[in-house]
Amino acid sequence: MTASHLHTHRLELDDQTLREWDATVLKSDGEGIVLDRSAFYPGGGGQPPDEGVLLWGGVRTRIVGVRKADDLVLIPHDEDPLPPAGTAVRGALDDERRTWLMRTHSGLHLLSGVVFRDFDSLVTGGNMEAGTARMDFNLPEIPADFKARVEEACNVEVAKDRRIEVKTLPRDEAFAIPDIIRTATNLVPPELTEVRIVDIVGLDTQADGGTHVESTKWIGKIEVLKVENKGKGFRRLRIAIRD
């Protein structure tokens, strides 16, 4: 059976709180492991892939990454055994890592919403790890108190406990939403007929494929660590998420 014939049902797109599930191995070889059902986020939009384990027959196989090919390919630790095709396994995410990534990703959406609202600026780039992140903006001019103002405004929005809703819309309907693309370049592949939308209700609505917490209060405190001038009017904001 070739990878093009395999189809992993992506559980994390339906339930971002899911951490354990049962699955069957569809394919297992030197390239990695493909399951029929998986909650491992493969990475994308700046969010790194999940890590975790597969439990089977009294054996533990550590999953150290995920690669998106024709299907989702789980990357096992090179010292661990591979479950053969047809094996029933129990998948489990690294809960602490996933939760921190969800909080951080939602924090970046909140940050971009605040900067767009207050300074009319689009995102030009970004990246994250668990608990820390950077986001770049087209901001030729900023006030002297920019760092403090952004941090205060972000934490006001955290305290408002705004709902974070996820839905999928037909492409035309999604792109009819004003300012749905908050990046300077539209990164949504043209072949996508449906677009996943993440909505911080009342603040920010974006096309996005990542995982998020259910409301802004679950993000935690947002600390703006540094504002860097990257030249040509671009500013890089480095943030940390605190308990």
N, C-alpha and C positions, 0 to 999 in steps of 0.2 A: 504493500500500500504506500503510495507516495504522499508527500506532505500536501500536495495540491488537493488531495481527496479528503483531507482531515478537516474537522471543524470543531474548534473549542468553543463551548458556550461560555461567554465571559460574564461570570457571576458578579464581578465587582461593578459592572455598569448598572446593574439592577439594585444591588445592596452593598453600599460602601461600608457597612458595619460588619459584614461577614468576615470571619477570621478562620473558620474551619469548615471543611466540607468533604464529602466522599466523591471519588472519581475513579475512572478506569483509564489505564494507560493505553493510548492509541498507537504510539510509536516511541521507540527508545533506541538510540544509537549514539555514535560518537558526536553527533551534532546537538544532542540534548533529548529532552522528554516532552512529548505532547500528550495532554490529557483531554478527555472529552468535556470536562467541566473544570474551570479554573477561576480563582479569585485573585491570582497574581497580576498586578498591574504591570504592563510591559515597559512602562516609561514613555515619556513624550510630553511636549509642552513645558519642558524644563524640569518635570518631575521625574526623579530616578525610578527605576523598577523596584518592585518589592523583592524581599528575601523571605525565606522560611524553610519548611521541611516537608517531605513526603514520608509518611509512615506506612510500612507494608511488611507483612510477614515477620514481625519482630525486628525489622530493620529500619534505620533512619537514613534518608538521603537528604542532605542539605541542599537547598536551592539558593544559589548565590547571585542569580540574575535571570532576566527574561529577555528573549530576543523575538522581535516581531518579524516573521518571514511570511510564508504562505499561511501559516498559523502561528499560535503562540508557542515558542520553544523555551522550555525551562532549562536553565543551565545548572547542572549539578556540580557540587564540589568535586574536584578532580580526584579526591581520595575516597569518595563514597560509591557504593554499588548502584547500578542502574536497575530499576524495576522493569522486567520484561513486558512487552506488549501484552495486553489482556489482564494485567495485574490490577486488582482492586487496591486503591491507596486512600489514605486520609491526608488531605492537604491542610497545612496550617501556616498562616502568615506570621512573620515577626510582628506581633501586635504593636510593640512600642515604636518600632521604626515606621510602620504604616501610619499610626496615629499622629506621630510628629510630622510626617510628610503631608498628611491631610491638613493639619493645622497650619503648616507653613504655606501650602498651596492656596488655601483660603485666605491667608494673610496677604499673599501677593495680589490676589484679586481685589481685596479690600483696599490695599495700597494704590493699585492702579485706578480704582474707582474714585478715591479721594483726590489723587493728583489730576485726574481728568476733570473732575467736578470743580476743583478749586483753582487749577492752573491751566486748564484746557490743553493738556499735553498727552500725547500718545506714547505707548510703550515701544521702545526700539530693540529690546532684548531682555533676557532674564535667565536665571538659573537658581536652583535650590538644592539644599541638602536638608537633612532632618533637623529643623530648628533654626536654620540660618538660610539667607537668600540674598540675592541681588536683583535689582530691576533697573533698567536703563530707560531714560525718558529724553524726549526732545525738548529741552528747556534752555533756550539761549540766555534768559535772564531769570534770576531768582532773588527774592528779598533776603536781607541779612538774617532774618529769623526763620528761614525756610525749613531747616531741619526740625526745629522745635514745633513749628506750626503743623507740619505733616504728622509728626509723632502724636501730637495732641489730638488732631482731627481723626487719626486712625483709631485711637483708643476710645474716643467718643463713640465711634461707630461700633466698636467691639461691645461697649457697654449697652448699646441699644438693642442687643440680642436680635439682630435682623435674621430672618430665616434665609437659609441658602438652599434653593430649590434646583433640582436637576431634571431636565426634560429633553426629549428628542423631537425635533420639528423637521418637516420637509424643507429642503434647501431654500426655496423661494420664500416660504413663510418666515424662516429664520432671518434671512437677509433683509426682510421688510422691517425688522426691529431697528429703530434708530441707534446708531453708534454700536452695533453688535460687534464690530471688529475694533478692539482697542489697541491694536498694534499698528505701527506705521505701514507694515506690509501684511496683506491678507495671507495668512498661512493655512487656510482651509483648502485642502486639495480640491481641484475643480471636479473630480470624478465623484465626490461624495454627494449622494442624493438626499441624505438626511444629516442634520447637524445637531450635535449635542450641545445644549445650552446650560450654562451655570449662572444662576440669577441670585445675587445678594439683593433681596427684595428692597426696592427703594433706593438702591445705591449704584449697583453695577450689574450689567448683563453682558455676558461674553460667550462666544463659541469656545468650547474647551472640552478636552477628553479625559481630564484627570479626576482624582478623587478628592472629596471635600468633606468637611464637618457639616453638621446640620444647621448650625446657626453661628453668628459671629462671636457669641460669648465663649464658644468652645475653642476659638483661636488662642485666646490668652492675651497677655499684654504684648504689644508690638513696640519694640525699641528700635529707633533709627540710629544705627551705630555710626554711620558716616555718609557724607554726601561728597562724591568725587566728581571733579570736572574732567570729562573724557575728551574734551576738545570739540570744535565745530558745534557748540551749543548742546552737547549731550551731557547729561548728569547721571551718575550711577548712585543709587541709594542702596546701601547695605543694611539689612535688618536682621533682628533676632527675635524669636518668639520665646516669651518667658511664661512660666507658670504663675 
